[in-house]
């Protein structure tokens, strides 16, 4: 006996999962502009469309600082070796070419590390930044395989750090049962779809 609202929910998730599977094609443009190219982004218009790198009109220069501040706060609160983020910029007259750079402590010195040279886990968290931001701002967010490429303990830390601030709903799929340690039983749904192999 399954509630009809839950069946509707599963159908909606199923459609969203299909959209998420298109992520590989969106990566050809940029993994960090996925949300904008699929229409999933609800980031304010004061943010950059692509938070890693790109070219913007000079009139959008303020977006660099708005985005930088948000990412800076996010990463400084998660990583003890991050001392800030900045955008390297090349002004080409009517446009600005920008690239996100992490200021990290390495061997006792602060070094500038281009975001593209960061670890898979750091990049995956950056990819998830728009989703986290939307949930903090009161939106409903669906993320398929939220922990792919991120160490389980780091994902636990991120969720424990961010969940109290979520004003919206953050709905994610995972195969990692360790992540469930950060959740209360009422926050966990186990979905088991049984079928015959063809």
N, C-alpha and C positions, 0 to 999 in steps of 0.2 A: 504494500500500500504506500505509494509515493505521492507526496503532495504535488499538485499540478504546478504550483509556483516554482518548486524545485526543478521540475522537468523543464519549464520555460527557462530557468536559470541555466541549466545544463545545455540547452539548445543555444542560448546566447553565448555561452563560453565556447561551445563547439565552433561557432562562427568566428569568434575572436581568435581562437587557436589557428584557424585557417589563415587569418590575416597575419598573425604572428609568424607563421611559417614562411611568409614572403620576405621575412627579414633578410635572408641571404641575398635577395635581389636588391634590397634597399642598401645593403652594405657597399654595392658597387658605386653608389653615390657618396655615401659616408655613413658609417655606423651610427654616428651621433645625430644625424638629421632624420633618422628613421621615423621618429614621432611626427615630424612635420610633413614628410612625404606620404604618410599613410593617413593623415588627418587626425591622429590621436593626441596631438599636443594641445594642451591648454595653458602652456606657459604664457605669461603676459607678453604683450607685443613689445615690451621694453627689454626682452631677452633676445639673444642671438638665435637664429634658426639652427645653426650648427655651432655647438659650443666648443668644439675642438679647433677648427681652422676654417678659413674661408675668406671671401672677399665681400665687403659691404660698401654701400655708398657712404660717402663722408657724412651725410646727414644722419646716419645711424650710429655715429661714433659713441654716443652715450650708452648704447646697448652693450658695448664692450665692458664698461665699468659696472653696470648693473649685473651682468652675467658673472663677471669676475668676482664681485662681492659675494654673490650667492654660492658659487663654487668654492671660494676661499673659506667661507664659514663651514660648509659641508665637510671639506677635506681636513681643515684644521681641527675639527671636533672629532674626527675619526682616526687620524694618523699622527703619532707623536713626532715623526720625522719631517712632516710637511710644515714649512714656515710661511707658506702663502702660495698664491698663484698669481700669475700676471699674463697679459697678452703681449707677445712681441708684435710690433706693428710696423708695416711699411706703408707710408702714405704715397699713393700714386696720383695725387691731384684730386680726382673726383671719387676715388675709391680707397679703401684701406684693406690691405691683406693682413690677416691676423693669424696667430698661432698660440694656443694655450701652452703655458710653461709652468711647471711645478718648481717651487723653491724648496729643495729638500736638504736635510742634513745628511751628508755622506762623509764618513771618515773625519768627523768633527768640523767640516766646512759646509757652508750653504752653497749648493750648486743648482744651476738652472737645468732642468730636465724637460725637454719637449714632451708633451703629453703622448705623442705617438710612440715614444720610446719607453713608456711605462709598462708595467706588467699587465698581463691579461686581466687579473683581478681588479686592478686600479681602473683600467679602461672599462671593464664591465660595470663597475660602480658609477663611472661617469656616464655610461650609456643609460643606466637606471636613474640618473639624477632627475630628468624630467618627470618620471613616474613618482619618485619620492616627493618631489616638489608639489606635484598636483595633489597627492594625498594629503600633504601638510596644509594645502590651501583649500581643502574641503571637497575635492573631486573624487569620483569613483574610478579606480585604476585596476586594470587586469594586466598581470605580467605572467607570461608563460615561462616556466623554468627559470625562476628568479635567481637561483643560485649558480647557474652554469658559469663556470670559469672563476668562481669566487670561493675561497677557502671557507669551509663550514663555520669555523669559529669567527671569522670576519663577518660573515652574513648574520650570525647570531648577534654579534656586537652591534652591527648596523641596525638590525630590527629592534633590539632592545633600546637603542639610543633614539630611534626615530618614532617608534610606535606610540609613545605617550603623546606626541605632538600631532598625530594624524587627526585631522578634522573630518576627513573623508574616509572612504573605504579603500583599503589596499588588499586586493585579492590576487593571490599568486599560486602557481602550481609549482610543485617540487617533488622529487623522488627522495630527497634527503630527510630522513626522520630526525636528524639532530636539530634541524631548524625548528622543529615543532617544540623544542624545549623552551623557546622564547614565548610560546603561545599558551593560552589557557585552553582547556579541552573544548569549551564552547566556540572557540575560534577555528577549530580544525574540522574539515570535512574530508572524509576518505571516500574516494570515488573508485569503484571497482567495476569495470565494464567487462562482462564475460561474453564471449562469442565463440563461435566455431571457426577454426582455421580453415581457410579454403586452399 
